[in-house]
Amino acid sequence: MPVIFVGHGSPMHAINNNNFTQTWKELGQQIGKPKAILAISAHWYTNNTAVQLTPFPEQIFDMYGFPQELYDKRYHVVGDAQLSSKVLQSLADDGVQVDNSWGIDHGVWSVLVHMYPEADVPVVQLSIDRNLTPAQMFALGEKLQHLRRSGYLIFTSGNIVHNLRMMVRDGSNAELPWAKDFDNWMRDKVIERDLATILDYANYPYADLAAPTPEHMDPLFYALGASTSEDKVTVFNDERDLGSLSMTGFLWYS
């Protein structure tokens, strides 16, 4: 199974039909149905590494001020105890713990509702440990590589550029030069698999604008760790939405 990093952008994509969501739909068809999905989202940020172990994870509406239609959208999946157990074994040395206080948040379901609209693929969510460095997140991702060979899709969701304060809200969707520059730079480094530069991204110009807080960048490091140098990589949705939300995504496959 592949590894995927998705730029999820606005929660409204869950109920919209546009070029981004059409691409997600096509990706689901291209990948096919995995045994289950291990999901890593920018929106579950904890002080340790936590994994869900529950038969019925809750759909989380972790966004505010949107139309009621979005909150009426239902995407109910089941968990997968076998996958949860494999994650617990793989990350035992990293102090992973079971935590069912969260659920499937919009960073995950707003995309999966297009990739797997029948909600017929089990999902287990793994948290991001805010105390880890990018290199440590990468190393943790490496320990999850073997899940791919067992038929599990590793699905990560964030945004390379995520600056809510700088969003273009006048309807023009105008490009912001700094956002385009950083997005294109990171895209090229991922294609080159220049890991040293990627893991040191904070020293690149515009990094403070692209990632004023790190949580939307962090899923990329887990994805890079779960991918390998032998994988091919495809770029999709290589655009910015609302100026300062990168929709750029990557699919690693062998």
C-alpha positions as CSV (number, residue, x, y, z in Angstrom):
1,M,0.0,0.0,0.0
2,P,1.1,3.6,-0.6
3,V,1.8,6.4,1.8
4,I,-0.1,9.6,1.3
5,F,0.2,13.2,2.5
6,V,-2.9,15.3,1.8
7,G,-3.2,19.1,2.0
8,H,-6.7,19.1,3.5
9,G,-7.3,22.9,3.5
10,S,-10.7,24.2,4.5
11,P,-13.2,21.9,6.1
12,M,-15.7,23.0,3.5
13,H,-14.0,20.7,1.0
14,A,-15.9,17.9,2.8
15,I,-19.2,19.1,1.2
16,N,-17.8,20.8,-1.9
17,N,-17.2,19.4,-5.4
18,N,-14.2,21.0,-6.9
19,N,-10.8,20.1,-8.5
20,F,-9.3,19.2,-5.2
21,T,-12.1,16.9,-4.1
22,Q,-12.3,15.3,-7.5
23,T,-8.6,14.5,-7.3
24,W,-9.1,12.9,-3.9
25,K,-11.9,10.8,-5.4
26,E,-9.6,9.6,-8.2
27,L,-6.9,8.8,-5.7
28,G,-9.2,6.5,-3.8
29,Q,-10.0,4.7,-7.0
30,Q,-6.4,4.5,-8.0
31,I,-5.2,3.2,-4.6
32,G,-8.0,0.8,-4.1
33,K,-9.5,-0.4,-0.8
34,P,-6.8,-1.0,1.9
35,K,-7.3,-3.4,4.8
36,A,-7.5,-0.4,7.0
37,I,-6.1,3.2,7.3
38,L,-3.6,4.5,9.8
39,A,-4.4,8.2,9.8
40,I,-2.1,11.0,11.2
41,S,-3.7,14.4,11.3
42,A,-2.5,17.9,12.2
43,H,-5.6,18.2,14.4
44,W,-4.7,15.5,17.0
45,Y,-1.7,17.1,18.8
46,T,-0.7,15.5,22.1
47,N,2.1,15.5,24.6
48,N,2.9,11.9,23.8
49,T,2.3,9.4,21.0
50,A,-1.2,8.0,21.3
51,V,-3.2,5.6,19.2
52,Q,-6.9,4.8,19.2
53,L,-8.2,1.3,20.1
54,T,-11.9,1.5,19.8
55,P,-14.5,-0.3,17.6
56,F,-16.4,2.9,16.8
57,P,-14.3,6.0,16.7
58,E,-16.3,9.2,17.0
59,Q,-16.5,11.7,14.1
60,I,-15.0,14.9,15.4
61,F,-16.4,18.3,14.2
62,D,-13.3,20.3,15.3
63,M,-14.1,23.5,13.4
64,Y,-16.3,26.5,14.2
65,G,-18.3,29.1,12.3
66,F,-19.2,27.1,9.2
67,P,-22.6,26.4,7.6
68,Q,-24.8,23.9,9.2
69,E,-24.6,21.7,6.2
70,L,-21.0,20.8,7.1
71,Y,-22.0,19.8,10.6
72,D,-24.8,17.6,9.2
73,K,-22.2,15.6,7.1
74,R,-21.8,12.1,8.5
75,Y,-18.8,9.9,8.0
76,H,-19.0,7.0,10.5
77,V,-16.2,4.4,10.2
78,V,-15.2,1.5,12.4
79,G,-11.8,1.0,14.0
80,D,-9.4,-1.9,13.6
81,A,-8.1,-3.6,16.7
82,Q,-5.5,-5.5,14.7
83,L,-4.0,-2.4,13.3
84,S,-4.1,-0.7,16.6
85,S,-2.2,-3.6,18.1
86,K,0.4,-3.6,15.4
87,V,1.0,0.1,16.0
88,L,1.3,-0.5,19.8
89,Q,3.9,-3.2,19.1
90,S,5.8,-1.1,16.5
91,L,6.1,2.0,18.7
92,A,6.4,0.3,22.1
93,D,9.9,1.8,22.6
94,D,8.5,5.3,21.9
95,G,6.0,5.1,24.8
96,V,2.9,4.9,22.7
97,Q,-0.3,4.7,24.7
98,V,-3.9,4.0,23.9
99,D,-6.1,7.1,23.9
100,N,-9.8,7.0,22.9
101,S,-10.5,10.6,24.0
102,W,-10.3,11.9,20.4
103,G,-11.9,10.5,17.3
104,I,-11.7,10.9,13.5
105,D,-11.2,14.6,13.0
106,H,-11.9,16.8,10.0
107,G,-8.3,16.6,8.8
108,V,-9.1,12.9,8.1
109,W,-12.8,12.6,7.3
110,S,-13.1,15.7,5.1
111,V,-10.8,13.9,2.7
112,L,-11.8,10.3,3.2
113,V,-15.4,11.2,2.5
114,H,-14.3,11.7,-1.1
115,M,-11.7,8.9,-1.3
116,Y,-13.9,6.3,0.3
117,P,-17.4,7.8,0.3
118,E,-19.0,4.6,1.6
119,A,-17.0,4.8,4.8
120,D,-16.3,1.1,4.4
121,V,-12.6,1.2,5.3
122,P,-11.7,1.0,9.0
123,V,-9.7,3.9,10.4
124,V,-7.3,4.2,13.3
125,Q,-5.9,7.6,14.2
126,L,-2.4,8.1,15.6
127,S,-1.6,11.4,17.3
128,I,1.3,13.8,16.7
129,D,3.6,14.2,19.6
130,R,4.2,17.9,19.9
131,N,7.5,17.3,21.8
132,L,9.2,15.5,18.9
133,T,11.6,17.1,16.5
134,P,11.0,16.7,12.7
135,A,13.8,14.1,12.7
136,Q,12.2,12.2,15.5
137,M,8.8,12.2,13.7
138,F,10.6,10.9,10.6
139,A,12.1,8.1,12.6
140,L,8.8,7.2,14.1
141,G,7.3,7.0,10.6
142,E,10.1,4.6,9.6
143,K,8.9,2.2,12.3
144,L,5.5,2.1,10.5
145,Q,6.8,1.3,7.0
146,H,6.1,-2.4,7.5
147,L,2.4,-1.8,7.8
148,R,2.2,-1.0,4.1
149,R,3.3,-4.6,3.3
150,S,0.4,-5.9,5.3
151,G,-2.2,-4.0,3.3
152,Y,-2.6,-0.8,5.4
153,L,-2.7,2.6,3.9
154,I,-0.7,5.3,5.9
155,F,-2.7,8.5,5.4
156,T,-1.3,11.8,6.7
157,S,-3.1,15.1,6.5
158,G,-1.9,18.7,7.0
159,N,-0.8,21.6,4.9
160,I,2.7,22.7,3.8
161,V,1.5,26.3,3.9
162,H,-1.1,27.0,6.7
163,N,-1.5,30.6,7.7
164,L,-5.1,31.5,8.6
165,R,-4.3,35.1,9.4
166,M,-3.0,35.7,5.9
167,M,-5.9,34.1,4.0
168,V,-7.2,35.9,0.9
169,R,-10.9,36.4,1.8
170,D,-12.0,38.7,-1.0
171,G,-12.9,35.9,-3.3
172,S,-10.1,36.5,-5.7
173,N,-8.0,33.5,-4.5
174,A,-4.9,35.7,-5.4
175,E,-1.5,34.1,-5.2
176,L,0.7,35.2,-2.3
177,P,4.3,35.1,-3.6
178,W,5.8,33.9,-0.3
179,A,3.3,31.1,-0.1
180,K,3.9,30.0,-3.6
181,D,7.7,30.1,-3.1
182,F,7.7,28.0,0.0
183,D,5.2,25.5,-1.3
184,N,7.1,25.0,-4.5
185,W,10.4,24.8,-2.6
186,M,9.1,22.1,-0.3
187,R,7.5,20.2,-3.3
188,D,10.8,20.1,-5.1
189,K,12.7,19.0,-2.0
190,V,10.2,16.2,-1.4
191,I,10.6,15.0,-5.0
192,E,14.4,15.1,-4.6
193,R,14.0,13.4,-1.2
194,D,16.4,15.9,0.3
195,L,15.7,14.9,3.8
196,A,18.3,16.9,5.5
197,T,17.0,20.1,4.0
198,I,13.3,19.2,4.6
199,L,13.9,18.4,8.3
200,D,15.6,21.8,8.7
201,Y,12.8,23.6,6.9
202,A,12.4,26.2,9.6
203,N,15.6,27.9,8.4
204,Y,14.2,28.4,4.9
205,P,13.0,31.9,4.0
206,Y,9.2,32.3,4.6
207,A,9.0,29.3,6.9
208,D,7.7,31.6,9.6
209,L,4.9,32.7,7.4
210,A,4.2,29.2,5.9
211,A,4.2,27.5,9.2
212,P,3.7,30.0,12.0
213,T,2.8,26.9,14.1
214,P,4.2,23.5,13.2
215,E,1.2,21.2,13.5
216,H,0.1,21.3,9.9
217,M,3.7,20.6,8.6
218,D,4.4,17.8,11.0
219,P,2.3,15.0,9.3
220,L,4.7,15.3,6.3
221,F,7.6,14.1,8.4
222,Y,5.7,11.0,9.5
223,A,4.8,10.3,5.8
224,L,8.4,10.8,4.7
225,G,9.5,8.3,7.3
226,A,6.9,5.8,6.2
227,S,8.0,6.1,2.6
228,T,11.3,4.8,1.2
229,S,13.9,5.9,-1.2
230,E,12.7,3.2,-3.6
231,D,9.2,4.6,-3.8
232,K,8.0,6.7,-6.7
233,V,6.3,9.9,-5.7
234,T,3.4,11.7,-7.4
235,V,2.4,15.3,-6.6
236,F,-1.2,16.2,-6.7
237,N,-3.4,19.3,-6.0
238,D,-0.2,21.5,-6.4
239,E,-2.0,24.8,-5.7
240,R,-2.8,27.3,-3.0
241,D,-6.3,27.8,-1.8
242,L,-7.3,31.2,-0.3
243,G,-3.8,32.3,-0.9
244,S,-2.2,30.9,2.2
245,L,-3.5,27.3,2.4
246,S,-1.4,24.8,0.4
247,M,-3.4,22.0,-1.0
248,T,-0.3,20.2,-2.3
249,G,-0.2,16.5,-1.6
250,F,2.1,13.5,-2.3
251,L,1.6,9.8,-3.0
252,W,4.5,7.5,-2.4
253,Y,4.1,4.0,-4.0
254,S,6.3,1.2,-5.2
